[in-house]
Amino acid sequence: MHIVVTGATGKVGRPLVEALLAAGHRVRALTRDPRRARLPAGVEVVSGDLGASDSLQGVFAGAEALHLITFHGDEFAPLTNGEEIVALARQAGVRRVTVLKGDVSRSPLEQAVARSELEWTFLAPVEFMANTLEWAEAIRTDGIIREGFAAMKSALIHEADIAAVAATALTTDGHAGQEYWLTGPEALTPPERVQILSEALGRPLTFVELSRDEVIAHWRAAGFADSDVDWFFKMRTEPPEAGYTVLPTVEQVTGRPARTFAAWVREHAGVFA
């Protein structure tokens, strides 16, 4: 198949490109800066911005399937040109689409896709395991991870598992009209993640729980607006059930169990060294 992947250099887009290429498909990767893409040989890398419809002229030409994200730019701004993207895809002959969701509610792009005649599949992952990279500097320096809300569980998912589900939905039948909620195989608290990191890295690590006020002060110092701080706090004190409920979706769709957090840590051990 000939497949276009947008967000091709992102945490999901890159492994998706690699998976599709390894399976023998023709891959066209959309990125704002092809010179910095560093994608595998054999990938057709093209320049464009999902948020600028004019830059997408010809990008979908000849493609049978398309992977979309719902945001663009360094600020992850929501796309507002969903109808134009859908129109360009349909005019090019695209028939199958996956959309990586960024929120619980449907974005304008998702709504446009759902209204179209495209065979769509929405992908709704919970927290990415890659968020753990935020701890890398602390682990490299003193081995002390300082976080709040120690009891909050998260069913973190490996980014390659999201990509595997996307690749399956793009290249096989039976996924049209589905919204797949995607989780890892276990729900972990921050201290449990630190313990797994310690075991996988072979070095002692310490978890120190911050108070609510300390966490909020940290967010404010990082420059987050009051609305962001309120949302962060709500997600940690009243997390949606979907965020910590382990689901078998990855294995049901791909035929392979979801990867564990320990496996993710081993793959990224060099970042924490």
C-alpha positions in Angstrom: 0.0 0.0 0.0 0.9 3.6 -0.4 0.5 5.4 2.9 1.0 9.0 4.1 2.0 9.5 7.7 1.7 13.0 9.2 3.5 13.9 12.4 6.1 11.5 11.1 8.9 12.6 13.4 6.8 12.4 16.5 6.7 9.8 19.3 4.1 7.7 17.4 4.8 8.8 13.9 8.4 7.7 13.8 7.7 4.0 14.9 4.7 4.0 12.6 6.8 4.9 9.6 9.4 2.2 10.6 6.7 -0.4 11.0 5.0 0.3 7.7 8.3 0.4 5.9 9.4 -2.9 7.4 6.1 -4.5 6.3 6.9 -3.5 2.7 4.6 -0.6 2.3 5.4 2.7 0.4 5.6 5.5 3.0 5.4 9.2 2.4 6.2 11.1 5.6 5.0 14.7 6.2 7.2 17.0 8.3 7.7 20.7 8.6 11.5 20.3 8.2 12.6 17.4 6.0 16.3 18.3 6.6 15.9 17.4 10.3 13.6 14.4 9.9 16.3 11.6 10.0 13.8 9.0 8.8 14.9 5.6 7.4 16.1 5.2 3.9 13.3 4.4 1.5 10.8 6.8 3.0 9.6 9.7 0.8 9.9 12.7 3.0 7.9 15.8 2.0 7.5 19.2 3.5 4.2 20.6 4.8 2.2 21.8 7.8 -1.1 20.2 8.6 -2.3 23.5 9.9 -1.6 25.2 6.5 -3.9 23.6 3.9 -2.1 25.3 1.0 1.1 23.3 2.0 -0.7 20.0 1.6 -1.4 20.3 -2.2 -0.2 17.1 -3.7 0.9 15.5 -0.4 -1.8 12.8 -0.5 -1.6 12.1 -4.2 -1.6 8.4 -5.0 -2.0 7.4 -1.4 -4.6 4.7 -0.3 -4.3 5.4 3.4 -3.4 8.3 5.7 -2.4 8.7 9.4 -3.4 12.0 10.9 -2.7 13.8 14.2 -5.1 16.5 15.6 -2.6 19.3 16.2 0.3 21.2 14.6 3.3 23.3 15.4 5.6 23.5 18.4 2.7 24.7 20.6 0.5 21.7 19.6 -2.3 24.0 18.5 -5.5 22.1 17.6 -6.2 21.9 13.9 -9.1 24.0 12.6 -8.9 23.1 8.9 -10.3 19.6 9.3 -12.8 19.9 6.4 -10.1 21.1 4.1 -7.8 18.2 5.0 -10.6 15.7 4.5 -11.5 17.2 1.1 -7.8 17.0 0.0 -7.6 13.4 1.1 -10.8 12.4 -0.7 -9.8 14.2 -3.9 -6.5 12.3 -3.8 -8.3 9.0 -3.6 -7.4 8.2 0.1 -10.0 5.7 1.5 -8.7 4.7 4.9 -7.6 7.0 7.7 -6.3 6.7 11.3 -6.5 9.7 13.6 -4.4 9.9 16.8 -6.6 11.6 19.4 -5.2 14.2 21.7 -8.2 14.6 24.1 -11.2 12.7 25.3 -13.7 14.8 23.3 -13.6 14.8 19.5 -11.6 17.5 17.9 -12.8 19.5 14.9 -10.6 17.3 12.7 -12.1 14.1 14.1 -15.6 15.5 13.6 -14.8 16.2 9.9 -13.3 12.8 9.4 -16.3 11.1 11.0 -18.7 13.0 8.8 -16.9 11.9 5.6 -17.0 8.7 3.6 -13.5 7.8 4.6 -12.9 4.5 6.5 -11.7 5.9 9.7 -10.3 4.6 13.0 -9.7 6.8 16.0 -6.8 6.0 18.3 -7.2 7.1 21.9 -4.0 6.3 23.9 -3.6 7.0 27.6 -0.3 8.4 29.0 2.8 7.7 26.9 5.6 5.9 28.6 7.9 8.5 27.0 6.6 11.0 29.6 9.1 9.3 31.9 11.9 11.0 29.9 11.1 14.1 32.1 12.8 12.2 34.9 16.0 11.6 32.9 18.0 14.5 34.2 17.2 13.8 37.9 18.1 10.1 37.4 21.4 11.0 35.7 22.4 13.5 38.5 21.3 12.4 42.0 19.0 9.5 41.4 16.1 11.2 43.2 12.7 11.6 41.5 10.6 14.2 43.1 6.9 14.0 42.2 3.5 14.5 43.8 0.4 12.4 43.9 2.2 9.2 44.6 -1.0 7.1 44.7 -2.2 8.0 41.2 -2.1 5.0 38.9 -1.5 5.3 35.1 -1.9 2.5 32.5 1.0 3.9 30.5 1.4 2.7 26.9 4.5 2.2 24.8 4.5 4.5 21.8 5.4 1.6 19.5 2.2 -0.2 20.5 0.1 2.8 19.4 2.0 2.7 16.1 1.4 -1.0 15.8 -2.4 -0.5 16.2 -2.3 2.3 13.7 -0.3 0.2 11.2 -2.8 -2.7 11.6 -5.8 -0.4 11.1 -4.3 1.3 8.0 -3.4 -2.0 6.3 -6.1 -4.5 7.2 -9.8 -4.7 7.1 -12.3 -4.6 10.0 -11.3 -1.4 11.8 -13.5 1.2 10.1 -15.7 3.2 12.5 -13.8 2.0 15.6 -12.4 4.2 18.4 -9.7 2.2 20.1 -8.7 3.1 23.7 -5.1 2.0 24.1 -3.3 1.2 27.3 -0.3 -0.7 28.5 -0.5 -4.0 30.3 -0.3 -2.6 33.9 -1.4 0.4 35.9 1.5 1.9 37.8 2.0 4.6 40.5 5.0 6.9 40.3 6.9 5.0 43.0 6.2 1.7 41.2 7.6 3.2 38.0 10.7 4.4 39.9 11.2 0.9 41.3 11.0 -0.6 37.8 13.5 2.0 36.6 15.9 1.1 39.4 15.7 -2.6 38.6 16.0 -2.2 34.9 18.9 0.3 35.1 20.7 -1.6 37.8 21.1 1.3 40.2 19.4 2.6 43.3 16.8 5.3 42.8 14.7 7.2 45.4 11.2 8.5 45.1 10.4 11.6 47.1 6.7 12.7 47.2 6.1 16.4 46.9 3.2 18.1 48.7 0.3 19.6 46.7 1.6 23.1 47.2 5.1 22.1 46.1 3.8 20.6 42.9 1.6 23.6 42.1 4.5 25.9 42.8 6.7 23.9 40.4 4.0 24.2 37.7 3.7 27.9 38.2 7.5 28.3 38.1 7.6 26.5 34.8 5.3 29.2 33.4 2.0 27.4 33.1 -1.1 29.5 33.2 -3.7 29.2 36.0 -6.1 27.3 33.7 -3.3 24.8 32.9 -2.5 24.4 36.6 -6.1 23.8 37.4 -6.4 21.1 34.7 -3.2 19.4 35.8 -4.4 19.3 39.4 -7.8 17.9 38.4 -6.2 15.2 36.3 -4.2 14.1 39.3 -6.8 14.2 41.9 -9.8 13.1 39.8 -8.2 11.2 37.0 -10.6 9.7 34.4 -11.2 6.0 34.8 -9.8 5.4 31.3 -6.4 6.6 32.4 -5.8 3.8 34.9 -8.0 1.0 33.5 -5.9 -1.7 31.7 -7.5 -2.8 28.4 -6.6 -5.6 26.1 -7.1 -3.5 22.9 -3.5 -3.7 21.7 -3.4 -7.5 21.7 -6.9 -7.7 20.3 -6.0 -5.5 17.3 -2.4 -6.6 16.7 -2.3 -10.1 18.0 0.6 -9.3 20.3 0.6 -8.3 24.0 1.2 -4.7 24.9 4.8 -4.0 25.8 5.6 -3.5 29.5 7.1 -0.4 31.1 10.2 -2.5 32.0 10.7 -3.2 28.3 10.4 0.5 27.5 13.0 1.4 30.1 15.5 -1.2 28.7 15.0 0.2 25.3 15.8 3.8 26.5 18.4 2.9 29.2 21.0 5.1 27.5 19.0 8.2 28.1 19.2 7.7 31.8 22.9 6.7 32.0 
